[in-house]
Amino acid sequence: MNKLYYSISEVSQIVGEPQYVLRYWEKEFPLLKPKKNRAGNRIYSEKDIEIVRTIKTLLREQKLSLKGATLELEKIYGKKIKLLEKTKTEDKEFFKPKQEKFIDHKPNLFDFDQTYKINLKDIRRNLISILEIVKKL
């Protein structure tokens, strides 16, 4: 293997599993998250292929259940799974529309400036936490 990224059909041939199985495993195992290109197609890195092979070994050869395979992946890859799940939850909260109270006054420049600063601080904090997770991968 000498490419940066592989399509789902290439990975399917490499690991000997149908494409629909790979898509299903993405839903069941948070650690397996291939990127998508501009067209929306999955692109797998070498690391993703390694994870797919590990999942295949756990499920097909060791005959573990999905839950058992998830637990074993946690042992193999450490805290990465928990960090990814935590990030997903934080992302959902971050992008959830916030309920704002409507007040009968015209906002002044100071109000706008404070709100803007708070939002920027939230965005910065989330970007820093994402960067820390990416560094650990």
ROFI-87917 format. One record per atom (N, C-alpha, C, O): x, y, z; residue in one letter. Coordinates in steps of 0.001 Angstrom, whole numbers, padded with zeros to 6 digits, always signed. Example, Ala and Ser with C-alpha at 12.3 -4.5 7.8 and 13.67 -1.06 7.14 Angstrom:
# ROFI-87917
+013190-005690+007800A+012300-004500+007800A+013200-003300+007800A+014236-003319+008465A+012850-002250+007080S+013670-001060+007140S+012900+000030+007870S+013409+001138+008039S
//
This chain:
# ROFI-87917
+000846-001176+000000M+000000+000000+000000M+000891+001239+000000M+001756+001409+000860M+000657+002089-000981N+001529+003247-001097N+000785+004540-001420N+001411+005525-001810N-000514+004553-001267K-001306+005751-001521K-001643+006431-000200K-001593+005808+000861K-001985+007711-000274L-002408+008418+000934L-003810+007999+001336L-004091+007793+002517L-004696+007874+000345Y-006087+007538+000626Y-006590+006493-000355Y-006138+006411-001497Y-007537+005697+000123Y-008133+004634-000673Y-009647+004802-000673Y-010235+005246+000313Y-010266+004443-001787S-011729+004495-001862S-012308+003309-001102S-011587+002372-000759S-013602+003352-000844I-014244+002261-000115I-014183+000967-000919I-014083-000115-000341I-014244+001065-002247S-014161-000152-003064S-012762-000765-002981S-012621-001987-002955S-011729+000079-002940E-010367-000437-002799E-010174-001099-001436E-009583-002175-001344E-010668-000464-000391V-010543-001028+000956V-011315-002339+001040V-010863-003298+001666V-012470-002373+000412S-013282-003585+000384S-012486-004749-000207S-012527-005861+000319S-011768-004494-001293Q-010942-005533-001912Q-009742-005886-001041Q-009385-007058-000920Q-009122-004885-000439I-007930-005112+000385I-008246-006004+001581I-007507-006946+001867I-009346-005710+002282V-009652-006451+003514V-010603-007623+003287V-010794-008445+004184V-011197-007708+002105G-012076-008836+001805G-013440-008757+002468G-014015-009785+002824G-013954-007569+002634E-015293-007362+003199E-016099-006492+002238E-015544-005588+001614E-017393-006752+002112P-018226-005925+001230P-018298-004473+001727P-018093-004194+002909P-018591-003574+000807Q-018665-002155+001143Q-019732-001869+002192Q-019529-001037+003076Q-020868-002557+002097Y-021940-002291+003061Y-021515-002665+004476Y-021974-002057+005443Y-020640-003666+004603V-020136-004058+005925V-019239-002948+006482V-019313-002616+007665V-018405-002387+005631L-017532-001289+006071L-018365-000096+006535L-018043+000538+007540L-019433+000207+005804R-020307+001317+006206R-020977+001017+007547R-021113+001901+008393R-021391-000233+007731Y-022030-000627+008991Y-021039-000503+010151Y-021391-000014+011224Y-019815-000942+009932W-018807-000860+010983W-018526+000590+011372W-018232+000870+012534W-018612+001506+010421E-018433+002927+010749E-019458+003381+011784E-019146+004179+012668E-020674+002872+011667K-021737+003251+012600K-021537+002609+013968K-021870+003205+014993K-020999+001404+013985E-020859+000649+015233E-019584+000965+016007E-019562+000851+017233E-018538+001356+015317F-017244+001586+015957F-016828+003045+015765F-016426+003434+014669F-016922+003849+016819P-016606+005281+016711P-015172+005566+016260P-014891+006632+015713P-014277+004621+016489L-012883+004823+016111L-012705+004833+014593L-011783+005469+014082L-013573+004141+013879L-013477+004057+012424L-014259+005206+011801L-015482+005145+011684L-013558+006233+011410K-014191+007411+010815K-013378+007875+009609K-012595+008818+009723K-013551+007228+008455P-012814+007708+007284P-013288+009102+006890P-014445+009463+007102P-012392+009859+006327K-012749+011198+005861K-013597+011065+004607K-013744+009978+004049K-014151+012189+004175K-014893+012213+002917K-014288+013290+002033K-013880+014351+002504K-014238+012993+000735N-013707+013986-000195N-014787+014999-000554N-015893+014948-000015N-014476+015898-001442R-015428+016958-001800R-016712+016408-002396R-017774+017018-002269R-016616+015267-003039A-017803+014650-003642A-018619+013879-002607A-019709+013394-002911A-018098+013766-001390G-018810+013054-000336G-018481+011573-000260G-019108+010833+000499G-017503+011136-001040N-017100+009727-001020N-016111+009481+000113N-015283+010335+000428N-016210+008306+000716R-015300+007960+001801R-013893+007769+001254R-013693+007182+000190R-012920+008283+002010I-011520+008042+001673I-010821+007533+002936I-010805+008201+003970I-010255+006351+002827Y-009640+005664+003957Y-008132+005879+003951Y-007480+005758+002914Y-007593+006197+005114S-006143+006316+005281S-005588+004946+005668S-006339+003999+005903S-004268+004863+005729E-003623+003615+006172E-004098+003246+007586E-004333+002076+007888E-004233+004261+008439K-004690+004034+009820K-006110+003472+009826K-006417+002565+010601K-006978+004010+008961D-008347+003496+008867D-008348+002028+008440D-009111+001221+008970D-007489+001691+007479I-007416+000308+006997I-006915-000606+008114I-007395-001730+008264I-005957-000125+008891E-005468-000902+010041E-006608-001175+011028E-006737-002286+011541E-007424-000168+011287I-008556-000326+012206I-009562-001319+011639I-010085-002159+012372I-009838-001229+010333V-010771-002170+009692V-010251-003596+009832V-011015-004511+010141V-008963-003785+009608R-008384-005137+009743R-008498-005641+011186R-008788-006815+011417R-008271-004757+012140T-008402-005141+013549T-009838-005538+013860T-010077-006548+014521T-010792-004744+013385I-012212-005056+013608I-012553-006399+012979I-013239-007219+013589I-012075-006622+011760K-012348-007890+011076K-011789-009063+011882K-012460-010083+012040K-010579-008924+012385T-009973-009989+013191T-010801-010263+014445T-011054-011415+014794T-011216-009197+015111L-011989-009360+016346L-013337-010018+016087L-013771-010874+016858L-013995-009625+015013L-015336-010152+014737L-015306-011506+014041L-016051-012411+014419L-014462-011656+013036R-014485-012866+012202R-013630-014004+012765R-014061-015157+012782R-012424-013680+013221E-011520-014728+013685E-011704-015036+015170E-011752-016200+015567E-011808-013983+015989Q-011967-014201+017426Q-013424-014366+017824Q-013723-014678+018977Q-014336-014158+016874K-015783-014367+017073K-016350-013536+018228K-017230-013998+018955K-015846-012317+018393L-016371-011444+019441L-017666-010785+018973L-017891-010612+017775L-018502-010425+019921S-019710-009655+019604S-019294-008217+019302S-018137-007844+019498S-020240-007417+018827L-019931-006004+018573L-019473-005315+019852L-018519-004537+019845L-020163-005612+020949K-019805-005026+022244K-018408-005485+022667K-017590-004683+023115K-018148-006788+022517G-016841-007331+022875G-015728-006745+022026G-014642-006447+022525G-016006-006580+020738A-015010-005992+019843A-014750-004534+020212A-013612-004066+020155A-015804-003822+020587T-015648-002424+021006T-014767-002339+022245T-013884-001485+022328T-015007-003227+023208L-014190-003241+024428L-012734-003570+024109L-011817-002973+024672L-012532-004514+023212E-011175-004901+022836E-010470-003756+022097E-009279-003517+022299E-011216-003058+021244L-010638-001899+020553L-010220-000825+021550L-009200-000160+021365L-011016-000657+022612E-010652+000312+023650E-009321-000069+024285E-008489+000795+024565E-009121-001372+024511K-007847-001820+025085K-006701-001571+024107K-005624-001116+024494K-006950-001876+022837I-005897-001758+021828I-005527-000297+021573I-004350+000063+021544I-006544+000529+021390Y-006298+001915+021002Y-006425+002900+022157Y-006355+004110+021940Y-006605+002417+023351G-006617+003277+024528G-007800+004211+024612G-008936+003831+024328G-007521+005424+025000K-008568+006401+025277K-009112+007082+024029K-010008+007920+024137K-008609+006755+022873K-009014+007453+021657K-010515+007369+021417K-011128+008352+021000K-011111+006218+021674I-012546+006049+021431I-013339+006978+022337I-014261+007658+021887I-012977+007003+023612K-013705+007857+024549K-013553+009331+024184K-014505+010102+024301K-012371+009721+023748L-012157+011108+023344L-013010+011469+022137L-013575+012561+022077L-013105+010556+021179L-013921+010827+019997L-015389+010951+020365L-016082+011838+019867L-015872+010062+021242E-017276+010124+021637E-017558+011419+022399E-018608+012035+022216E-016618+011830+023253K-016795+013067+024006K-016854+014258+023053K-017664+015168+023233K-016002+014246+022051T-015988+015332+021078T-017303+015400+020316T-017821+016488+020064T-017845+014245+019948K-019129+014228+019243K-020203+014891+020085K-020979+015703+019581K-020250+014548+021371T-021251+015124+022265T-021049+016626+022391T-022012+017391+022338T-019802+017051+022558E-019511+018477+022671E-019888+019210+021390E-020410+020323+021439E-019622+018586+020239D-019972+019206+018963D-021472+019398+018849D-021933+020445+018394D-022240+018394+019258K-023696+018502+019189K-024177+019661+020057K-025053+020427+019656K-023601+019781+021243E-023983+020877+022135E-023548+022224+021559E-024279+023211+021647E-022366+022255+020976F-021837+023503+020448F-022683+024026+019291F-022933+025227+019190F-023124+023116+018418F-023872+023533+017243F-025376+023589+017475F-026127+023950+016568F-025825+023240+018669K-027246+023320+018986K-027639+024791+019095K-026956+025574+019755K-028743+025166+018444P-029144+026573+018545P-029458+026947+019985P-030116+026197+020707P-028985+028098+020385K-029195+028536+021761K-030473+029363+021840K-030779+030157+020951K-031199+029159+022915Q-032405+029950+023155Q-031974+031314+023680Q-031261+031415+024679Q-032406+032331+023008E-032064+033676+023451E-033324+034385+023911E-034403+034213+023344E-033159+035169+024932K-034284+035956+025423K-034356+037243+024613K-033345+037898+024358K-035555+037582+024223F-035740+038822+023487F-036084+039923+024478F-037023+039808+025266F-035320+040966+024418I-035504+042085+025331I-035931+043288+024500I-035450+043491+023385I-036830+044074+025053D-037344+045239+024335D-036386+046419+024449D-036714+047444+025046D-035232+046266+023886H-034329+047402+023781H-033420+047176+022584H-033217+046047+022136H-032894+048245+022092K-031988+048140+020963K-030611+047785+021506K-030113+048435+022426K-029997+046752+020936P-028661+046408+021418P-027660+047491+021030P-027706+048043+019931P-026778+047772+021940N-025746+048747+021608N-024483+048009+021179N-024427+046780+021220N-023511+048741+020783L-022276+048154+020287L-021602+047301+021355L-021004+046275+021031L-021685+047695+022596F-021072+046938+023685F-021698+045546+023800F-020980+044561+023965F-023041+045454+023714D-023719+044158+023794D-023250+043238+022676D-022965+042061+022898D-023176+043792+021476F-022744+042999+020337F-021316+042520+020534F-020999+041359+020279F-020464+043417+020986D-019059+043101+021184D-018890+041979+022211D-018092+041066+021993D-019616+042030+023311Q-019525+041001+024349Q-019999+039647+023816Q-019348+038627+024042Q-021126+039639+023114T-021646+038395+022547T-020652+037816+021557T-020406+036610+021547T-020093+038662+020740Y-019120+038247+019745Y-017899+037619+020418Y-017414+036578+019975Y-017403+038247+021483K-016245+037724+022209K-016554+036372+022840K-015720+035467+022803K-017731+036228+023415I-018113+034963+024044I-018164+033859+022998I-017653+032763+023227I-018776+034139+021854N-018855+033142+020788N-017471+032769+020280N-017191+031594+020046N-016606+033757+020109L-015251+033470+019660L-014488+032629+020675L-013726+031738+020297L-014686+032903+021951K-014024+032107+022987K-014508+030661+022945K-013705+029741+023098K-015809+030447+022740D-016355+029091+022627D-015765+028373+021421D-015374+027209+021511D-015703+029066+020306I-015150+028470+019090I-013683+028124+019301I-013243+027038+018922I-012926+029030+019898R-011503+028793+020149R-011307+027587+021072R-010446+026743+020822R-012106+027510+022136R-012002+026397+023080R-012279+025069+022373R-011569+024088+022593R-013302+025037+021534N-013634+023810+020813N-012550+023436+019814N-012232+022257+019661N-011981+024419+019133L-010906+024135+018189L-009669+023596+018905L-009002+022693+018399L-009365+024138+020065I-008218+023655+020835I-008445+022214+021276I-007524+021400+021213I-009657+021886+021722S-009922+020510+022153S-009863+019548+020968S-009398+018418+021114S-010326+019981+019806I-010236+019135+018610I-008777+018933+018232I-008377+017822+017884I-007984+019987+018294L-006565+019893+017978L-005853+018921+018916L-005010+018144+018468L-006176+018952+020201E-005574+018034+021163E-005918+016592+020825E-005067+015709+020929E-007148+016349+020426I-007567+014995+020063I-006833+014536+018815I-006366+013398+018756I-006725+015401+017823V-006045+015049+016578V-004573+014755+016844V-004010+013843+016238V-003944+015509+017738K-002541+015267+018068K-002343+013891+018689K-001301+013266+018490K-003335+013411+019441K-003225+012123+020122K-003460+010950+019185K-003121+009817+019527K-004033+011192+018009L-004324+010100+017065L-003088+009623+016379L-003152+008710+015555L
//
